Structure formats: structure tokens, C-alpha cells
Amino acid sequence: MAELTFYKDYKNNEELRKSFNDLATLVFGLSFEDWYQKGYWNNRYIPFSYVEEEKVIANVSVNLLDFVIEGEKKRAIQIGTVMTYPAYRNRGLAASLLNKVLKEYENQYDYFYLFANQDVLGFYPKFGFTAVDEYQFSMNYSKSYTDKKGIRKLDGNNCDDLSFIYCKVQEHL
């Protein structure tokens, strides 16, 4: 294995961003490139990655968020995009990156949280994370309801819908 180099917040480095997206596509079936091109990858989404020969091989990202909880402003970090190329797994790379994140933001944020699938639930308690119940609320979507109430499903690929969502979020920051 060649020497690994640590990089962080490299969204404007086209080669590393492409490699990051290749890994995200392999592991999660998604790419952040469209998000970047539309200007939504801002300074509050920060990847922490190990790179080997200009190829991102492991990553842990942070989303810096602000919440209002019971009338009080709170700062939070969502851990996400935790991923490693299959050939590099079980070498402690994700753990090392997560430790870098926790150390860098220690005592600066009120909350650290993440969403994990069943396959990795045993990984996060080693870092002090505990499982909590998650609730999901939904309603049936029907065209007749939409017509009566002027409600429609937003499309994340539609520029107007993305702009609407972005503006609504900015209004509440």
C-alpha cells in the first residue's frame, strides 16, 4: 500500500472531488457532483479523506448545522458519507478519520449525530455514540388532494424546486 495523504474540504479540487464522487457512487449509489455544480456544496459540508495516489479511498464527512431546540440555538454536526473502498476496509481508516473529526470539533458543538444502517451499528458506540429511536411521519400522496390544496411533490432534480427549498431553509437560519 502506498502512503496515504489526509485531505479535508477539497470541494474545489476537481480531481479529488471526482474521486470522492466515484467512491460515493460505488458505496451508496449517489454522486454529489450535481449538488456541487448547482452551488449547494458550501463550506458547511466538509469531507475528511484519506487519499492514495490522487484517489479518495476512505472518507468521513461533516455537515455543520444550526438548530433551535426549545427556543435555544444549538450547534450540531451530522456525521455522514462514511465510506471506504472495499479493498481498504478493516484497516481502521474510517475510525481514524472519525477520530480526526471528533478531535477537531471537540467542545465547539452541542451535538454530534449520524444515521447508520443495521450493518454498522456496532461501529459507532466505540466513539461514544448511542442509538436512539427514530420516528418517521408521512402521509399518502394523491393527485386529488394535491389539486384541492395546491400541494405538490417537490423534485430534487428540478432547479426551481431546489431554489424554493434553499430559500425556505435560508429564511429559517
N, C-alpha and C positions, 0 to 999 in steps of 0.2 A: 504494500500500500504506500503510495506517495504521501508526502507530507500534506497535512490538512491546514488550510488557512481559514481563520474566522473572519466573516464579514457580517456587517449589520447595516440596515437601512440603505440598501443599494438600488432602490427602485429606479433611479435614473441611469443605471448601468445596464445597457440593453442586453449585453451578453449574459450577465448574471440573472437579470430578470427573466430572460427566455429560459434559462436553465431551471430557475425556480418554478416557472410555469410548466416546464416539461415534467418535473418531479410531482407537482400538484396534480397534473393530468394523470400521471401514472398511478399515484396513490389514491386520489379522491375523484378522479374523472372530471376535474374542473380546472379552468385557467383564469388567472387574474388579469390577463392582458387587456381584454376589453374594458375592464374596470379601470385599469391604468390609463388607457387611451382616452377614456371619457373624463379623466381628471378626478376620479373618486379615490384613487390610491394616494392618500395625502400623508402628512407627517405623523398621523396618529396610528398608522398601521406600519409596524416595524418588524421585518424578518431578521432573525438571528440565525446565521447559517454557517455550516462547515462546507468548504469548497475544496475540491481536489481537481487540479488542472482545469480551472475555469468551469467546473461542473458542480452545481449545488448537490450535495449528497445527503445532507441532513438539515432540518430546519425546525425552529420553534418561533412562531410569530406572536407579537403582542398587539392588541388593539387598546389604545388609551381612550377611556370613556369617562364621561361625567354623568352622574345620576342625581336625582333628587329623591331622597328617601325620607318620608315623614317630614317633609319641609326643609330638610337639611341637605346641602350639596355634598356629594361624596365622589371621590375619585376612584376609578376601578380599572383593572387590567383584565382583559379577556385573553387567555392563552389560546392560541389556535394554530392551525396548519402545522401540527406536529407530525413530521414525516421524515422517513429515511428510505433511501434506495434499498431494495431487498438484499442486495449483496453486502450491504454495510450494516445490517441490523445486528442486534445483540452485541454491540461493541461499546455501548454506553454513550453514543453520540447525542441522542436526544436528551438523555439525562444530563449530560454536560452542558448542553445548550439551555435546558430549563434552569439549571443552577445559575448560569450566567444571567438569565433574565431575572430570576428571583433576587440575586445579589444586587444587580443594577438598580432595581426599583424598590428595594427594601426600605421600609419606613417612609416611602413617598406616596403610597396609595392606601386607600381604606380597604379595598377588596381585591383579591385575585380570584378569578373563577375560570372555568372551562366547561366544555361539553365533551363527553367521552362516550365512545361506543363500548359495548359489552366486552370486546376483545382486549381492551387496555385498562379496564377498571382497576386492576392490581398495580399498575404502574404509578399512578398519581399519589396514593397515600404516603409513599416514601418521601414525598416533598411537603407533606403537611396538608394536602387536600383531603377533604372528607366528602362523601357522597351526600347529596340532599335530594329530596323528592322534586321532581319537575312536573309541572302541570301544563297541559296544552288545551286551549279553548278554540273551538271552531264553530262554524255554522254552515248549514247546507247552502250551497250557491245555486240559485235557479234564475233563469232568464226572466221569469215573470216578476220575481222580487226585484231584480235589477231595474226593470222597466218602471216599476211603481215608485221606487225610492231614489232613482238616479244613481245607483251604486253599480260599479263595475269592477271586475278583477283587474288589478294593475299588472302590467307586463314588464318584467325586469330588462327586457331587450328593447323596449320602446324608449327612445330618447325623451319624449315628453313626459312619460310616466316616471322615468328616473329623475328628471328635473323636478317634478312635483314632489317626489319622496324626499329628495335632497333639500328642497326649500322648506318642507314641513319640519324636517329634523333641525335645520338651522334656526328656525323660529323658536324652537324649544331648548336651545343651548343656553 
